[in-house]
């Protein structure tokens, strides 16, 4: 008997039997979600030894000349057409002219191939367009992004029959048809498996002929573009109680394309999501009969709906919402930095107060990080990956940081951003934050169930293979596969333990790292924390088995570590791709130091709450022997980051690239900022002469005519910026009676 056979019989077989007893139960929907998409840099982080050379070789996402022209042309024109105050408080919709422009320029068909009349843009181009529009109007951005993310268009391209593509894609591309997707039911939000919407296989009459089809009954809500949609992608449970298809009765979640003028479809009412004006509302169907060729991908796709939806979710989670989040953070950075320079208290700009600088620095760092992560993710998509775990990381991480940026910006602006009106450029962005937090998978569940819950299985180098072996109905075949994978896993874990121990006790000083100048130390410590994460993950799965799935707080903390590692990787990649800009180092340092602190805190929380105390004590020696030693960004770094937002510079421009300025409120703020910067040398000269107010220098002849004109223009611009809107009672009454609000309430 060979050594392998002896090992398999006397070691692997009892381990195989034991592992079967702790294998976590997995529902069909969970299994389909895990199998959807693929893995990318998340899998590299799970190894505990990221390949930094491969990381640096990842090509940055870029735009083609055609895509750049669209961003500079139609996208800029669209932003100029938008009046967010009017959209939100008067019309509760985009203007008819704006809708016509969006359709004519094919904003709704950016991802649709040219062969079907679309623009065939890359994921990065889609992201850049959504990001720019988001800095002007959330309503317009959502209107554009939804048909290009989780909607019938993407599903048709991935799974539709050729006949379905020929019928629908050209009409979706030019706006003749408006798509919506119906997934969420009142009874089932995150738990799609509990939806009560159903389709029953039966015979019926369709267009004057008797056909085999399905009778649908559903009730959906929160459906973006639903009230104006002409074609509804519908998710429901399919049943075949009479066995007309010759198989089981319960056939699983299925997706069909429903023309909204089909008899039995009720559509048209609206929700008001946080007072955002994008079209959103409920719909329902009663005894809606359609032939089986209405099923997306044809009858052979019955029961594959959940797999299809999870495969398509990467766009909404990985592109659209992160683009909106990056836009919000960039807008917050541009406007809050300018306002902090323009607005004075106690005769100094408020940005010189250290309390304000703390908020400015965090806004700047979040803007840097979110755009880095957005670009990095688009790079992975450009390589052909559809990483589902990364998509979850991006959705949850980006929208949470958007919330932080919005809160910080509101705090710095204070009353300026509290009083609503046309001159308030932050209020509507602030109100929109809960929408991003909630949709495409609520952040609470994404953090506690998906990021690590699915990542530990999907992105780990061995766990999924081991689970497949344990689930194999052929015991001997499963044992052979388990034996091969398990012992490779053991060797990998021992190497990870050695790496984690060495790097924890030396703080990663001797870890592998590329020659990246001042950033080299970041790579080394990233390697340290990746090894700690990988080892702690293995220990958790070894000691808890299937119970880990139910330890949601522990799972969330592991997910936070994985998210931080991914986000910091993106920040490093951005710094490399942009040419290692020395001026940007404070931003990179802030992001990295904050990430290291978060990781150490989460590791401590994991160790403090680890169910097996002996395992926790042992693990502490390997991953956190000195406890939490990080303290986050230093005060000098905070001051440097804040200063970057208050002075014109290439760094400020990179940080807020493609933020729409225009001639409205943001444009007026930018104008005032420029005038304040231009007149600063005059104020400095007068200050040296101990003259506090430039007007008192007039009589002394210390100012030229040109200087006086400059100072007067600056004061007028500042007064306009710090002013807030007010309304007469009859004006407010008109807003309350606006046609848009009335229509939304009907």
C-alpha positions in Angstrom: 0.0 0.0 0.0 1.4 3.4 -1.0 2.0 6.3 1.4 -0.8 8.2 -0.2 -3.2 5.2 0.2 -2.2 4.9 3.9 -2.7 8.6 4.5 -6.1 8.5 2.8 -7.3 5.4 4.7 -6.1 6.2 8.2 -6.0 10.0 8.3 -8.2 11.4 5.6 -11.1 9.0 6.0 -11.9 9.9 9.7 -11.3 13.6 8.9 -13.6 13.3 6.0 -16.3 11.7 8.1 -15.9 14.4 10.8 -15.9 17.3 8.3 -19.2 16.1 6.8 -20.8 16.6 10.2 -19.6 20.2 10.5 -20.2 21.1 6.8 -22.4 24.3 6.8 -25.9 23.8 5.3 -26.3 25.8 2.2 -29.6 26.7 0.5 -30.0 26.6 -3.2 -30.0 30.4 -3.5 -26.8 30.6 -1.4 -25.2 28.0 -3.6 -26.2 29.8 -6.8 -24.9 33.1 -5.4 -21.5 31.6 -4.5 -21.2 30.0 -8.0 -22.1 33.2 -9.8 -19.3 35.3 -11.1 -15.7 34.6 -10.3 -12.8 35.7 -8.0 -10.0 38.2 -8.6 -7.7 40.2 -6.2 -9.9 39.0 -3.3 -8.7 35.5 -3.9 -5.1 36.8 -3.9 -5.7 38.4 -0.5 -7.2 35.2 0.9 -3.9 33.4 0.2 -2.2 35.5 2.8 0.7 36.2 0.4 -0.4 38.7 -2.3 1.6 38.6 -5.4 2.6 42.3 -5.7 4.3 41.9 -9.0 1.1 40.5 -10.6 -0.8 43.4 -8.8 1.4 46.0 -10.3 1.0 44.4 -13.8 -2.7 44.9 -13.8 -3.4 47.5 -16.5 -5.2 50.6 -15.3 -8.7 51.2 -16.7 -8.7 53.7 -19.6 -11.2 55.3 -21.9 -11.2 55.0 -25.7 -11.2 58.2 -27.7 -14.9 57.6 -28.4 -15.7 57.2 -24.7 -13.7 60.3 -23.8 -15.6 62.3 -26.4 -18.9 61.2 -25.0 -17.8 62.2 -21.5 -16.6 65.6 -22.7 -19.6 66.1 -25.1 -23.0 64.7 -24.4 -22.3 64.0 -20.7 -21.2 67.6 -20.2 -24.2 68.9 -22.1 -26.6 66.7 -20.0 -25.2 68.1 -16.8 -25.7 71.7 -18.1 -29.3 70.9 -18.8 -30.0 69.8 -15.2 -31.5 72.0 -12.5 -31.6 69.7 -9.4 -33.7 72.1 -7.4 -36.4 72.2 -10.1 -36.1 68.5 -10.7 -36.6 67.7 -7.0 -39.0 70.3 -5.7 -41.0 71.4 -8.7 -41.2 68.7 -11.3 -40.3 65.6 -9.4 -38.9 64.4 -12.7 -36.4 65.2 -15.4 -37.7 67.7 -17.9 -39.2 66.4 -21.2 -36.2 68.0 -23.0 -33.8 66.1 -20.8 -35.5 62.8 -21.3 -35.4 63.3 -25.1 -31.7 64.1 -24.9 -31.0 61.0 -22.7 -32.8 58.8 -25.2 -31.4 60.4 -28.3 -27.8 60.3 -27.1 -28.2 56.6 -26.0 -27.4 57.1 -22.3 -29.8 54.2 -21.6 -27.8 52.0 -24.0 -24.2 52.5 -23.0 -23.6 48.8 -22.3 -25.6 47.5 -25.3 -23.4 46.3 -28.3 -23.3 48.5 -31.4 -24.7 45.6 -33.3 -28.0 46.2 -31.5 -27.8 50.0 -31.7 -26.0 50.7 -28.4 -22.8 52.5 -27.6 -20.9 49.4 -26.4 -19.0 51.2 -23.8 -16.6 49.6 -21.3 -17.4 49.3 -17.6 -15.0 52.1 -16.9 -16.8 54.4 -19.4 -20.1 53.5 -17.8 -18.6 54.3 -14.4 -17.1 57.7 -15.5 -20.4 58.8 -17.1 -22.4 57.9 -14.0 -19.9 59.5 -11.7 -19.9 62.8 -13.6 -23.7 63.0 -13.8 -23.9 62.2 -10.1 -22.0 65.3 -9.2 -24.8 67.3 -10.7 -28.0 65.4 -10.0 -28.6 62.1 -8.2 -32.0 61.7 -10.0 -30.4 62.0 -13.4 -27.6 59.6 -12.4 -29.9 56.9 -11.2 -32.1 57.3 -14.3 -29.0 56.6 -16.5 -27.3 54.0 -14.4 -30.2 51.6 -13.7 -30.8 50.5 -17.3 -27.0 50.0 -17.6 -26.7 47.8 -14.5 -29.3 45.5 -13.0 -31.8 45.6 -15.8 -33.2 43.6 -18.7 -30.4 44.9 -20.9 -27.5 43.3 -19.2 -29.5 40.1 -18.5 -30.5 39.9 -22.2 -26.9 40.2 -23.3 -25.8 37.5 -20.9 -28.7 35.1 -21.1 -31.3 36.1 -23.7 -32.1 34.2 -26.8 -31.0 35.8 -30.1 -34.7 36.4 -30.9 -35.1 38.3 -27.6 -32.0 40.3 -28.2 -33.1 41.3 -31.7 -36.5 42.3 -30.4 -35.6 44.2 -27.2 -32.0 45.5 -27.3 -32.4 48.1 -30.2 -35.5 49.5 -28.5 -33.8 49.7 -25.1 -30.7 51.3 -26.7 -32.6 54.3 -28.2 -35.1 54.7 -25.4 -38.2 53.5 -27.4 -38.6 51.0 -24.5 -37.9 51.9 -20.9 -36.7 49.0 -18.8 -37.2 48.2 -15.1 -36.5 45.1 -13.0 -38.9 43.7 -10.5 -37.2 41.7 -7.7 -38.2 43.0 -4.3 -41.5 41.9 -2.8 -43.1 43.1 0.3 -42.6 39.7 1.9 -39.0 39.2 0.6 -36.3 41.8 0.5 -32.8 40.2 1.0 -34.3 36.8 1.3 -35.4 36.3 -2.3 -36.1 32.6 -1.7 -39.2 33.6 0.4 -40.9 35.7 -2.4 -44.5 34.8 -2.9 -44.6 36.0 -6.5 -45.2 33.0 -8.7 -45.8 31.7 -12.2 -47.8 28.6 -12.9 -47.2 26.5 -16.0 -50.6 26.2 -17.8 -52.2 26.4 -21.2 -53.9 29.6 -22.2 -54.8 31.9 -25.1 -52.2 34.4 -26.4 -52.7 36.6 -29.5 -55.7 34.4 -30.6 -54.0 31.0 -30.3 -53.8 28.4 -27.5 -50.2 28.0 -26.2 -48.3 26.5 -23.3 -47.4 29.3 -21.1 -47.4 30.7 -17.5 -49.9 32.5 -15.4 -48.2 35.2 -13.3 -49.2 36.8 -10.1 -46.9 39.3 -8.3 -46.6 42.3 -6.2 -43.3 44.3 -6.3 -42.1 47.5 -4.8 -39.0 49.8 -4.9 -38.8 49.4 -8.6 -36.7 52.1 -10.2 -38.2 53.4 -13.5 -41.1 51.0 -12.8 -43.8 53.6 -13.2 -42.7 54.6 -16.7 -41.3 51.2 -17.8 -42.6 49.6 -21.0 -40.8 46.3 -20.3 -40.4 44.7 -16.9 -37.9 42.1 -16.0 -39.7 40.0 -13.4 -38.3 37.6 -10.9 -40.8 35.0 -9.6 -41.0 31.4 -8.4 -42.1 29.0 -11.2 -44.4 26.0 -10.4 -45.7 23.2 -12.6 -48.4 21.6 -10.5 -49.9 19.6 -13.4 -46.5 18.3 -14.6 -47.0 19.8 -18.0 -43.2 20.0 -18.4 -42.8 16.5 -17.1 -40.6 17.3 -14.1 -40.8 18.5 -10.5 -43.5 20.9 -9.3 -41.3 23.6 -7.9 -39.0 24.8 -10.6 -37.2 27.6 -8.8 -36.7 31.3 -9.3 -37.2 32.4 -12.9 -37.0 35.6 -14.8 -39.3 36.7 -17.6 -39.7 39.8 -19.8 -43.2 41.4 -19.4 -44.4 44.1 -21.7 -46.2 46.4 -19.2 -49.2 46.8 -21.5 -50.0 43.1 -21.1 -53.5 42.6 -19.6 -53.4 42.2 -15.8 -50.3 44.4 -15.2 -50.9 47.3 -12.9 -48.3 50.0 -13.0 -47.9 53.8 -12.6 -47.9 54.8 -9.0 -44.7 56.2 -7.4 -42.6 56.0 -4.2 -40.7 59.0 -2.9 -37.3 57.5 -1.9 -35.8 60.1 0.5 -37.4 62.8 -1.6 -35.3 61.8 -4.6 -36.9 62.5 -7.9 -35.8 59.5 -9.9 -38.8 57.4 -11.0 -39.5 54.6 -8.5 -42.6 52.8 -7.6 -44.6 49.6 -7.0 -46.3 47.3 -9.6 -48.3 44.2 -9.6 -49.8 41.6 -11.9 -52.9 39.5 -11.6 -53.4 36.5 -13.7 -51.0 37.7 -16.4 -50.7 35.1 -19.1 -47.6 34.9 -21.3 -46.1 32.1 -23.5 -43.0 30.4 -22.3 -40.8 32.3 -24.8 -41.2 35.3 -22.5 -38.8 33.6 -20.1 -35.4 35.3 -20.3 -33.3 32.9 -22.3 -36.2 30.7 -23.2 -37.9 27.7 -21.4 -34.5 26.0 -20.8 -33.7 28.9 -18.4 -36.6 28.1 -16.0 -35.2 28.0 -12.5 -32.0 29.8 -13.3 -33.2 33.2 -12.3 -31.3 33.6 -9.1 -28.0 32.6 -10.8 -28.7 35.0 -13.6 -29.4 37.9 -11.1 -26.3 37.2 -9.1 -24.2 37.2 -12.2 -25.6 40.5 -13.2 -25.4 42.2 -9.8 -21.7 42.9 -10.3 -22.7 46.0 -12.4 -25.0 47.5 -9.8 -22.7 46.7 -6.9 -19.3 47.0 -8.5 -19.9 49.9 -10.9 -23.0 52.0 -10.5 -23.3 52.6 -6.8 -19.5 52.9 -6.2 -19.5 55.5 -9.1 -22.3 57.5 -7.3 -20.4 57.2 -4.0 -17.1 58.3 -5.5 -18.9 61.2 -7.1 -20.5 62.2 -3.8 -17.1 62.1 -2.0 -15.4 64.1 -4.8 -18.2 66.7 -4.7 -17.9 66.9 -1.0 -14.1 67.4 -1.3 -14.3 70.1 -3.9 -17.1 72.1 -2.3 -16.1 71.7 1.4 -12.5 72.6 0.7 -13.5 75.7 -1.2 -16.1 76.7 1.4 -13.6 76.2 4.2 -11.3 78.7 2.4 -14.1 81.2 1.6 -16.0 81.2 4.9 -14.3 83.0 7.8 -14.9 83.1 11.5 -12.8 85.2 13.9 -11.2 86.7 10.8 -9.6 83.5 9.6 -10.9 80.8 7.2 -12.7 78.1 9.0 -10.4 75.5 7.4 -7.6 76.7 9.6 -9.4 75.4 12.7 -8.1 71.9 13.5 -11.6 70.6 14.2 -12.6 71.4 10.7 -9.3 70.1 9.4 -10.1 66.7 10.8 -13.3 66.6 8.7 -11.6 68.0 5.6 -8.8 65.4 5.8 -11.3 62.5 6.1 -13.3 63.8 3.2 -10.2 64.1 1.1 -8.9 60.6 2.0 -12.3 59.1 1.3 -12.5 60.8 -2.1 -9.0 59.5 -2.9 -9.9 56.0 -1.7 -13.3 55.7 -3.4 -12.1 56.7 -6.8 -9.1 54.5 -6.4 -11.4 51.5 -5.6 -13.8 52.4 -8.4 -11.0 52.5 -11.0 -9.3 49.3 -9.7 -12.6 47.4 -9.8 -13.1 48.6 -13.4 -9.6 47.3 -14.2 -10.7 43.8 -13.0 -13.9 44.0 -15.1 -11.9 45.0 -18.1 -9.8 41.8 -17.7 -13.0 39.8 -18.0 -13.6 39.1 -14.3 -17.0 39.3 -12.7 -15.9 39.1 -9.0 -19.0 38.8 -6.9 -17.2 39.2 -3.5 -15.4 42.3 -4.7 -18.8 43.7 -5.9 -20.2 43.2 -2.4 -17.1 44.9 -0.9 -17.5 47.8 -3.2 -21.2 48.3 -2.7 -21.0 48.2 1.1 -17.6 49.9 1.5 -18.2 52.7 -1.0 -21.7 53.7 0.2 -20.6 53.7 3.8 -17.7 56.0 3.0 -20.1 58.2 1.0 -22.2 58.5 4.1 -19.2 59.5 6.1 -18.2 62.1 3.5 -21.7 63.5 3.3 -21.9 63.8 7.1 -18.5 65.5 7.3 -19.4 68.0 4.5 -22.7 68.9 6.2 -21.0 69.4 9.5 -18.4 71.8 8.0 -21.0 73.7 5.9 -23.4 73.9 8.9 -26.3 76.2 8.2 -25.2 76.7 4.6 -26.1 73.1 3.8 -29.1 72.8 6.2 -31.2 75.5 4.5 -32.7 74.1 1.3 -32.9 76.1 -1.9 -31.3 76.4 -5.3 -28.0 77.6 -3.7 -27.7 74.5 -1.5 -25.4 72.1 -3.5 -25.2 69.4 -0.7 -28.7 69.0 0.7 -30.0 66.7 -2.0 -26.8 64.6 -2.0 -27.1 64.2 1.7 -30.8 63.1 1.5 -29.9 60.5 -1.2 -27.3 58.7 1.0 -29.8 56.2 2.6 -30.9 55.1 -0.9 -27.4 53.9 -1.7 -27.0 52.3 1.7 -30.2 50.3 1.3 -30.5 49.2 -2.4 -28.7 46.4 -4.2 -28.4 44.4 -0.9 -28.7 46.3 2.4 -25.4 47.1 3.9 -26.1 45.4 7.2 -26.6 42.1 5.5 -23.9 42.6 2.9 -21.4 43.2 5.7 -22.5 40.5 8.0 -23.4 37.7 5.6 -22.0 38.3 2.1 -18.5 39.8 2.2 -16.8 37.1 4.3 -19.7 34.6 4.4 -19.4 34.1 0.6 -15.8 35.2 0.4 -14.6 32.5 2.8 -16.0 29.9 0.5 -15.6 31.6 -3.0 -12.2 33.3 -2.6 -10.4 31.0 -0.3 -7.9 28.8 -2.3 -9.2 25.5 -0.9 -12.5 25.7 1.0 -14.8 25.5 -2.0 -13.0 22.5 -3.4 -13.2 20.8 0.0 -16.9 21.5 0.3 -17.5 20.1 -3.2 -15.6 16.9 -2.1 -17.6 16.6 1.1 -20.9 17.1 -0.9 -20.0 14.4 -3.5 -22.6 11.6 -3.3 -19.9 9.1 -4.4 -18.1 8.6 -1.1 -14.8 7.2 -2.5 -14.5 9.8 -5.2 -15.2 12.5 -2.7 -12.7 11.1 -0.3 -10.0 11.0 -3.0 -10.7 14.6 -3.9 -10.8 15.7 -0.2 -7.5 13.9 0.5 -5.7 15.7 -2.3 -7.1 19.2 -1.4 -7.1 18.9 2.4 -3.4 18.1 2.8 -2.4 20.8 0.3 -4.6 23.1 2.5 -2.7 22.0 5.6 0.7 22.8 4.0 -0.6 26.2 2.9 -1.9 26.9 6.4 1.4 26.0 8.0 3.2 28.3 5.6 0.7 31.1 6.4 1.2 30.6 10.1 4.9 30.9 9.8 4.5 34.0 7.6 1.9 35.5 10.0 4.1 34.8 13.1 7.3 36.3 11.6 5.6 39.4 10.2 3.6 40.0 13.4 6.7 40.0 15.6 8.7 42.2 13.2 5.7 44.4 12.1 6.2 43.2 8.5 9.6 44.9 8.2 11.1 42.0 6.2 8.1 41.1 4.1 8.0 40.9 0.3 7.4 44.3 -1.3 8.0 45.9 -4.7 10.5 48.7 -5.1 8.0 51.5 -4.6 9.9 54.1 -2.7 8.1 55.6 0.2 5.2 53.2 -0.3 7.3 50.1 0.2 6.6 49.9 3.9 2.8 49.9 3.2 3.2 46.8 1.0 5.1 45.0 3.7 2.5 45.7 6.4 -0.3 44.8 4.0 1.4 41.4 3.6 1.5 41.1 7.4 -2.2 41.8 7.7 -3.1 39.6 4.8 -1.3 36.7 6.4 -3.0 37.4 9.8 -6.4 37.5 8.0 -5.8 34.2 6.2 -4.6 32.4 9.3 -7.4 33.7 11.5 -9.9 32.8 8.8 -8.6 29.2 8.7 -8.6 29.0 12.5 -12.2 30.2 12.6 -13.4 27.7 10.0 -11.5 24.9 11.6 -12.9 25.5 15.1 -16.4 26.6 14.3 -17.2 24.8 11.0 -20.7 25.5 10.0 -21.4 27.5 13.1 -19.3 30.3 11.7 -22.1 31.0 9.3 -24.3 32.0 12.2 -21.6 34.1 14.0 -22.6 37.2 12.0 -20.7 39.7 14.2 -17.5 37.7 13.8 -18.2 37.3 10.1 -18.7 41.0 9.7 -15.4 41.7 11.4 -13.6 39.3 9.1 -15.4 41.0 6.2 -14.2 44.4 7.4 -10.6 43.2 7.3 -11.0 41.8 3.8 -12.7 45.0 2.7 -9.9 47.2 4.1 -7.2 45.0 2.4 -9.0 45.4 -0.9 -9.5 49.1 -0.6 -6.0 49.8 0.5 -4.8 47.7 -2.5 -6.8 50.0 -4.7 -5.3 53.1 -3.1 -1.8 51.8 -3.7 -2.6 50.9 -7.3 -3.9 54.4 -7.9 -0.7 55.9 -6.5 1.3 53.7 -8.7 -0.8 54.3 -11.8 -0.7 58.1 -11.4 3.1 58.1 -11.3 3.8 58.0 -7.6 2.9 61.7 -7.1 4.8 62.9 -4.0 2.2 65.6 -3.4 -0.5 62.8 -3.0 1.4 60.9 -0.3 -0.5 62.5 2.6 -3.7 61.1 1.1 -2.2 57.7 0.6 -0.7 57.7 4.1 -4.1 58.7 5.7 -5.9 55.9 3.9 -3.3 53.3 4.7 -2.9 54.3 8.4 -6.6 54.4 8.9 -6.9 50.9 7.3 -4.2 49.4 9.4 -5.9 50.7 12.6 -9.2 49.3 11.5 -7.7 45.9 10.8 -6.0 45.7 14.2 -9.1 46.7 16.0 -11.1 44.1 14.1 -8.5 41.4 14.8 -8.7 42.3 18.5 -12.5 42.1 18.5 -12.3 38.7 16.8 -9.8 37.4 19.4 -11.9 38.8 22.2 -15.0 37.1 21.0 -13.5 33.9 19.6 -15.6 31.0 21.0 -12.6 28.7 21.5 -10.5 30.6 24.1 -7.4 28.3 23.7 -7.5 28.9 19.9 -7.9 32.6 20.5 -4.8 32.7 22.9 -2.8 30.8 20.4 -3.9 32.9 17.5 -3.0 36.1 19.3 0.6 35.0 19.5 0.6 34.6 15.7 -1.4 37.7 14.5 -1.5 40.4 17.2 1.2 39.7 19.9 1.5 43.3 21.0 -2.2 44.2 20.8 -3.4 47.2 18.9 -0.3 49.3 18.2 -1.6 51.5 15.4 -3.1 54.9 16.1 -4.3 56.0 12.7 -3.1 59.1 10.7 -0.8 61.5 12.5 -1.9 65.1 13.1 0.6 66.3 10.6 -0.9 64.0 7.9 -4.4 65.3 8.8 -3.3 68.9 8.4 -1.6 68.2 5.1 -4.7 66.4 3.7 -6.9 69.3 4.7 -4.6 71.8 3.1 -4.8 70.0 -0.2 -8.5 70.9 -0.4 -8.0 74.5 0.4 -5.4 75.4 -2.2 -5.4 75.1 -6.0 -3.1 72.3 -7.0 -2.8 69.4 -9.4 -3.6 67.1 -6.4 -6.9 68.9 -5.8 -7.7 68.6 -9.5 -6.9 64.9 -9.6 -8.9 64.3 -6.4 -12.0 66.0 -7.9 -11.6 65.2 -11.6 -14.8 65.4 -13.6 -16.8 67.0 -10.8 -19.3 69.1 -12.8 -18.8 72.8 -12.0 -21.2 74.7 -14.3 -22.6 78.1 -13.7 -25.0 77.3 -10.9 -24.2 77.1 -7.1 -21.0 75.0 -7.4 -19.8 77.2 -10.2 -20.4 80.3 -8.0 -18.5 78.7 -5.1 -15.6 77.9 -7.3 -15.5 81.5 -8.6 -15.5 82.8 -5.1 -12.7 80.4 -4.1 -10.6 81.5 -7.1 -11.1 85.2 -6.1 -10.1 84.5 -2.5 -7.0 82.7 -3.5 -6.1 85.5 -6.0 -6.5 88.2 -3.3 -4.7 86.4 -0.6 -1.3 88.1 -1.3 -3.0 91.5 -0.9 -4.5 90.5 2.5 -1.1 89.1 3.6 0.7 92.3 2.7 -1.9 94.4 4.6 -1.7 92.0 7.6 2.1 92.5 7.8 1.3 96.2 7.9 -1.1 95.5 10.8 -4.1 96.6 8.8 -7.0 94.3 9.6 -9.6 95.5 7.1 -8.7 96.4 3.6 -11.2 99.2 3.5 -9.2 101.1 6.2 -6.2 101.0 3.8 -8.1 103.0 1.2 -7.5 106.4 2.9 -3.8 105.6 3.3 -3.4 104.9 -0.4 -2.0 101.5 0.1 -4.0 99.9 -2.6 -4.1 100.3 -6.3 -7.3 100.7 -8.2 -6.9 97.2 -9.6 -6.4 95.8 -6.2 -9.5 97.5 -4.9 -11.6 96.1 -7.7 -10.2 92.6 -7.0 -11.0 92.9 -3.3 -14.5 94.2 -3.9 -15.2 91.4 -6.4 -14.0 88.8 -3.8 -16.2 90.3 -1.0 -19.3 90.3 -3.3 -18.6 86.7 -4.3 -18.1 85.6 -0.7 -21.3 87.3 0.4 -23.2 85.5 -2.3 -21.8 82.1 -1.3 -22.4 82.4 2.5 -26.0 83.6 1.8 -28.8 81.0 2.1 -32.1 80.8 0.3 -35.4 82.1 1.7 -38.9 82.0 0.4 -42.1 83.9 0.7 -45.1 81.8 2.0 -46.8 81.8 -1.4 -43.6 80.4 -2.9 -43.5 77.5 -0.5 -47.2 76.9 -1.1 -46.4 76.5 -4.8 -43.7 74.0 -4.1 -46.2 72.0 -2.0 -48.7 72.1 -4.8 -46.1 71.3 -7.5 -47.3 69.1 -10.3 -44.5 66.7 -9.7 -45.3 66.1 -6.1 -49.0 65.8 -6.9 -48.3 63.3 -9.6 -46.0 61.3 -7.3 -48.8 61.1 -4.7 -51.4 59.8 -7.2 
